[in-house]
Each structure stands twice: as C-alpha cells, then as structure tokens.
C-alpha cells in the first residue's frame, strides 16, 4: 500500500494526483521569475519607458540603445574595458580554485581527522557566519595595507580566499561519507592526503559545485577591493568599471547605461547557476539545510 501511494505521489510521469502540487508550486515559480524578467526588460527599455509614470514592469518597445551608450562610453575611457575583464577573470579563477581547495581540505580535517581544538575551530567558523562584510572592512583594509599588497592582484584575492559558508556546506557534506570507507583506505595503506584526493573529492562533487557558485558570486560582484585596496585604475575589476560608467553618465542616459551594466553583470551568475543547479540542490539536501 505504501509503495502504491508513493508511486502516486511521485510517479515517473505526470499523474492527475500531482495537480494540487502544481497548483501550489507554479504560482510560486512564476513569482520567483519576476526579478529575472524585470532585469532583462529594464535593460532593453527606451528612455521613454525608463522614466514612465506609473512605471511599467515589461518592455513594450525594446531597444539596444542602452548597450550602445554603454560601449560608447567604454570606448572613450582611457583604459580599455579588456583590461578590467582580464583582471576580473584572473582574480575570479584564483579565488574559486583557492576557495575550493581551502574549504575542501579544511572540511575534510574538521569532519574526519581527530585533533585538539577541532570543535573550537569549527565554532569559530560558525561565528564568522554572523558577520556581514561591512563589519570586517576595517580589519581587512588594515591587513591588506600592513602586509604591503595594495595595488596588486593579491589585494583582490586575499579577502575572499576563506568563505565560512562554503566551508560549512562542504564539511556537512563530508560528514555523510561513511567512516568505514575511510578506515578501509587506511588499512590498505592510504595516507590522509590520498584519502582526501581519491575518496573525499570524488564523493563531494555536488558540494564543490556549490562552492564554485558561491565563490563566483562573491568575487564577481566584489567592488570593495577596487574602492579600498587599489589606487591604480588599471588594477581595478569589471564591476567597479561598470559602476563608474553608470555614474559617469548622469541624468537620463545614465539610467539606461546602469540598466545595461546590471544585466551584463547578472548574466554570468545566471549561466553558472543553470549549469550547476542540480549539484546545488544535492548539497542543500546533505548539509542540514532542509
């Protein structure tokens, strides 16, 4: 009987008993899509619709003028936009790789290795989740300034290498790896690093994918390092450049440029999430967030 009910609740294909679920979930899904639709529509609105009152949610006469004005402003800049893109790509790759390596190694140690202060260190990481970025801006600035990495790529990278939420998710995922599997590897002569590389990493791919998304979103929109830690214009990131272009175009045209810049910065986040969304859901199911 239980199997029969389960097949009706979660059948392989559409079943009429799923209609109540669709009635509840479809309106929620449509509501969740509203911000995405607005971002895309806003970027293609002509000036008459950008300043229309009452404002319109959808675009009725889409135009590319906002993007043309954006790239026209970029061509007039003293430093080419390619330099900002190059800086952003370099910083993003290093931050993502470094963040994943540090979080997976630390998660493995905190989850499966026995050593003193293990619980205390994890509690420190949990406490760090309570601090917003604004609360640690001054300590970050003092560290970057005192170690002498101002106006370097490391000034962008260092503040983002350690992400408490990524470590928490990965550690919770590693907790589900059976201890018997690891013990069997030790019996066969495996070292802790070999266990980490050959057993842990292949089993936590969904958590790694989630860490990649979190790291990418953090570094892609990270404007504080360009504002606080770099004085040389050629060392700043793309998000700073886009904000500068939007602010430089004051008045009516600036609203359209800002809308186009917001869409350009948003699309990479959407693409990477669409590619890795399945792994993100698996991570949430195994990390205690239910």
N, C-alpha and C positions, 0 to 999 in steps of 0.2 A: 504493500500500500504506500509506504514511504517512497519507494522508487517510482511509483506511478505519479505521486504528487510532485516529486522532483522533476520528472520529465515534463509535466505540465507547466511548472513554474519556470523552468529553464530548459526549454526544448531546443533541439538542434536547429529548427526552423521556426518561422513565425507561427504562433498559436493564438487563438482568439482569447485565451486566458491572459495573454500579455497586454491586452488593450488597456486595462486600468493603469498598468505601469507606464505605457506610452502617454496616456492622458496626463499623468503627473510629470513625467520627465521631459517631454517635448517642449512645453511652455518654459520650463527652466532652462533648457538648452538654448532656445531662441532668445531668452532674456540675457544669457551669458554672451551671446553673439553680438549684442547691441554695441558694446565698446569697440569691437573689431570693425564692425560696419561703419561706425562713426569715424574712426581714424582714417579709413580708406576714403570715405565720402568727403571728409573735411579737406583732405589733401588735394582733391580734384575740383573743389568749389571755385567758381569765379568770384571776383571781388564783390559783385552784387549779392551773391548768396552768403559770402562770409560775414557780411555786415547787415544781413537781412533781419528785420524785426517784425514779428517774432522769429527767432532763428529756426531754420529747417534742419531736420535730422539727416535726410537724404540729399544727395546732389541731383539736380534736375538738368543742369547744362554742364556736364563735366568738361574740364579744360586742362591742358598741360602747362598753362601759363605760370603756375606756382613753381613748377620744376624748372622751367626755362629761366625764371628770375633767380632761382637758387643757384643754378650753374653759371648764370651770367655774373652773379656776384662772386662766385668762386674763381672765375677766370680773371677777375680784376684784383684778386688777392696777391700779395707779394710772395707768398709761399704757396706752391701748388697743392691742390687737395690730395694728390697722390702721396705726398709726404705724411699727411695725417693718417691716411689709410694704412700706409706702411707701418707707422708707429703703432697703430691700433692692432694690426694683425700680429706683429711681433710680441707685443705685450699680452695679447689675448692667448696666443699659443703657449707662451711660457707660463702664464698664470694657470691655465687649465691643466697643463701637464704637471706643474709643480703642486697644484692643489690636490689633484687626484693621487699623486704619489704620496704626498704627506698624509692625506686623510686615510688612504688605504693602509699604509704602514702603521699609523697611529691606531687606527681602528682594529687592526689585527692584534697589536700589542695589548690594547686595553681589553679586548674581548677574550683572547686565547692564551696570552702569556701571563705567568704568575710572577709578580714582583711587588715590592713595597710601594705604597702610595698610589697604587693603581686606581683605587676608588676615589681618592682625593683628586687626582689629576682629571678624572672624568667629571667630577663635580665642578672643578674649575671651568672645564669646557661648557658644562651646562649653565653655569653662572654667566659665562660670556654671551650666551644667547639673549640675555636680558638687556644688554647694552645696545642702543641704537648707534649708528655710525657717527652722528653728531657728538655724542658723549665722548668719543675717543679721538676726535680730530686733533686736539692739542697734544696728547701723548704721541700720536702718530707723527705729527709735524716735528716734535722735539727729537724723536728717534731718527727720522729721515735727515734732519738737519745735523744732528750731532755725529752721525756716522759718515757724513760727507757724501751723500749720494744724490743731493739736489741737482736737478737738470740732467738726470740720467734716466735710462730705461728702468733701472732698479727702483727709482723713486715711485714709478707707477706699479711695479710688480710687488715690492715688499709688503705694502699694507694689505694685499689681497691673497697672499700665499696661504694663510691659515683661515679657514672658514669653519666656525663651530658647528653650524647646521649640517654641513657636508660630513664632517667627522661623526656627528651624532647618527645620521642616517646610515652611513656605512657601517659603523660599529654595531648598530642594532641589526643590520642585515647579516653581519658576520656571526652574531650570536646564534643565528639559526643553523649555522654549519655544524654538523654533528661532531662532537669531541672524539667519538670513536674513529672517525675518518682521519683526523689529525694524529691520533695516537698510533694508528696503524702505519702512517707515514713515518713517524718517529721510530717505530720498531724496525722498519725497513732501512733505517739509516739516514733519513732525510733531516736536513738542518732546518731551523726555523725559517730561514730565508727561502729555502726550496719549498717548504710548505706554503709560505706566502705566495710565491711565484707560480707554483704548479697546481695548488689546490684552491687557495682562497680567491685569487684573482679570477680564474675561470668561473667560479660559483657566484661571484658578486657582480657580474656584468650589468644587471639592471641598476644596482646601486651606483656603479661607476658612471653609467649613462646619466643618472640623476645628478651626480656630482658635476659632470660636464655642463649640464644645462644651468645649474646654479652658479657655477664659476663663470660661464659665458655671460649670463645676465648681469652678474655683478661687475665684471670688468668692462663690458660693452657700454654700460651707462655710467661709468665711474668718471665723474667730472672733477672731483675734489683734488685728485693728484695734479691735474693740469692747472687748477686755480691756485693751489697752495705749494706744491713741491717743485714746479718747473717755472722758470722765468724766460727761458729761451722759447720763442714761438715755434721753432722747428721741432721741438721735443714734445709738443702737446698732442692730444689724442683727437680722434674724429668727433666725438661727442662735444668736446669743447669748441671745435671749429664750427660745427653746425649751429650751436647756440650763439656763437659770435656772429655768424651770418644773419641769423634771425634777428638778433638785437641791433645789428648794424643797419638793417632795413627798417627804419622807423616808419610809423604811420600805417597806411592802408596796405602797402605792398609787403610790409614786414609780417603781417598776419598770414598771408599766403605762403611766404617763404618758411615761416615757422611750422605751418601745417605740413608742407612738403618734407622738411627736415625731420619732423616727428615720424612720418611714415617710413622714410629711409632708415632711420634708426630702429624702428619697430620690426620691420620685415625679417631681418636675420634672426631675431628672437623667435618669431613665429615659425620660421623654417626649421630651426634646430629642434624646437619642441615637437613639431609634427613628425620629424624623423625618429625621435626618441620617446614619444609619449607612452608607448606600451611598456617600456622599461621603467618609466617614472611610476606608473600605476603599480607595477610589481614591487617597487621599492617601498611605496607607501603601505602596501599590504603587509610587508615584512618588518616594518620599522616601528610598529606600535602606534602609528597614526591611522586609526580606523574609525 
